[in-house]
């Protein structure tokens, strides 16, 4: 379908509300920035069902791999190269092997089929946990002529103790309507 970016924003916002049963498990809050007026000026070809699955998978991962009371942040922007950029950031946690978030050497591995950094299961999340979620995310985004990447970023909002955030970034081509 051809869909405007403001409709994509609405879909993402709706999915955040649909996933409140998961965010409430650890009392997490999902924050999304305000829609920008120019979102209505841009459109894209997209399979809404698969895109919704991508957003759902990323949000559930962010919730599973964030501490209790965490704030998960979503940013949407249209860049100068006419790409919609969606970033979902969550506080990085240490796994059972003392790795924090997604270390640089794992940034591509996490998209490989059946790869899992954490071997423990998360109770309350009705997911399969077999290591196919991010594989599906990257595949769907590529089919939409986009890119998906994941990496740690430093969070400088608390100057006394900077921490890491895991940032998954999706870029999708858009055109003027």
C-alpha positions in Angstrom: 0.0 0.0 0.0 1.0 3.6 -0.3 0.8 5.1 3.1 1.7 8.6 4.5 4.3 8.8 7.2 1.7 10.3 9.6 -0.3 7.0 9.2 2.9 5.1 10.0 3.3 7.2 13.1 -0.3 6.4 14.1 0.3 2.7 13.5 3.4 2.8 15.8 1.6 4.7 18.5 -1.3 2.2 18.3 1.1 -0.7 18.6 2.6 0.9 21.8 -0.8 0.9 23.3 -1.5 -2.7 22.2 1.7 -3.8 24.0 0.9 -2.3 27.4 0.4 -5.7 28.9 4.1 -6.3 28.3 5.3 -2.9 29.4 3.3 -3.2 32.6 5.1 -6.5 33.5 8.2 -4.4 34.6 6.5 -1.1 35.0 8.2 0.3 31.9 7.1 3.4 30.0 7.3 3.7 26.2 7.7 7.2 25.0 7.2 8.4 21.4 8.1 11.9 20.2 5.5 14.2 18.8 4.4 13.7 15.2 5.9 16.3 12.8 3.6 18.3 10.6 5.6 17.3 7.5 4.9 13.6 8.1 1.7 14.1 6.0 3.7 15.3 3.0 5.7 12.0 2.6 4.5 8.6 1.6 5.9 5.2 1.2 5.1 1.8 -0.3 4.7 -0.6 2.7 3.1 -3.9 3.7 1.4 -2.7 6.9 0.9 -6.2 8.3 4.6 -7.0 8.1 5.7 -3.5 9.2 3.4 -3.9 12.3 5.2 -7.2 13.1 8.6 -5.5 12.9 7.5 -2.7 15.3 6.0 -5.3 17.6 9.1 -7.4 17.6 11.4 -4.5 18.3 9.3 -3.1 21.1 8.9 -6.5 22.8 12.7 -7.0 22.6 13.2 -3.5 24.1 10.9 -4.4 27.0 12.4 -7.9 27.6 16.0 -6.6 27.6 15.4 -3.4 29.7 15.4 -3.1 33.5 12.2 -2.5 35.5 10.9 1.0 35.5 12.8 1.7 32.2 11.9 4.3 29.7 11.9 3.1 26.1 12.1 6.0 23.6 10.9 6.1 20.0 12.1 8.8 17.6 10.8 9.3 14.1 12.3 11.7 11.6 12.6 12.3 7.9 16.2 12.8 6.9 17.4 14.9 4.0 18.0 11.8 1.8 14.3 11.2 1.9 14.4 8.4 4.4 12.1 7.8 7.3 14.3 7.0 10.3 12.8 5.2 13.2 15.0 4.8 16.3 13.9 2.7 19.3 16.2 3.1 22.3 16.2 1.2 25.6 18.5 1.1 28.6 21.2 -1.5 28.1 21.5 -4.3 30.7 24.3 -6.7 31.5 23.7 -10.2 30.3 24.7 -13.5 32.0 28.2 -13.2 30.3 28.8 -9.6 31.6 28.2 -8.0 28.1 26.3 -4.7 28.2 23.7 -4.1 25.6 24.9 -5.0 22.0 28.7 -4.9 21.9 30.2 -3.8 18.6 31.3 -7.3 17.7 27.7 -8.5 18.0 26.0 -5.8 15.9 25.6 -8.0 12.9 25.4 -11.4 14.6 22.2 -10.5 16.4 20.4 -10.5 13.0 21.6 -14.0 12.2 19.0 -16.8 12.5 18.8 -18.6 15.8 21.5 -16.3 17.4 20.7 -15.3 21.0 22.9 -13.3 23.2 20.9 -14.2 26.3 20.0 -17.8 27.0 17.5 -17.1 29.7 13.7 -16.9 29.1 11.6 -13.9 30.1 8.5 -14.9 31.9 5.3 -13.1 31.0 6.3 -12.5 27.4 4.5 -15.0 25.1 7.3 -15.2 22.6 9.2 -18.2 21.2 12.7 -16.9 22.1 14.4 -19.0 19.4 16.5 -16.2 17.9 14.4 -15.4 14.8 12.9 -12.0 15.8 15.7 -9.7 14.6 16.3 -11.9 11.6 12.7 -11.3 10.6 13.1 -7.6 11.3 16.1 -7.2 9.0 14.5 -9.3 6.2 11.3 -7.3 6.2 13.1 -4.0 6.2 15.3 -5.1 3.4 12.3 -6.1 1.4 11.1 -2.5 1.8 14.4 -1.3 0.4 15.5 -0.2 3.9 18.2 -0.8 6.4 18.2 -2.0 10.0 21.0 -1.7 12.4 21.5 -2.1 16.2 24.2 -0.7 18.4 25.0 0.8 21.8 25.0 4.6 22.3 26.1 6.5 25.3 23.3 8.2 27.3 24.6 11.6 28.5 21.3 12.8 30.0 22.6 11.9 33.5 26.0 13.7 33.4 27.2 12.1 36.7 26.9 8.5 35.5 26.6 8.1 31.7 25.1 4.7 30.7 24.5 2.9 27.5 21.3 2.6 25.5 20.6 0.0 22.9 19.5 1.8 19.7 17.8 0.0 16.8 17.7 2.2 13.8 15.5 1.6 10.8 15.8 3.6 7.6 13.0 3.4 4.9 12.7 5.3 1.7 9.9 7.9 1.4 8.8 10.2 -1.4 6.9 13.4 -1.5 3.2 12.7 -1.8 
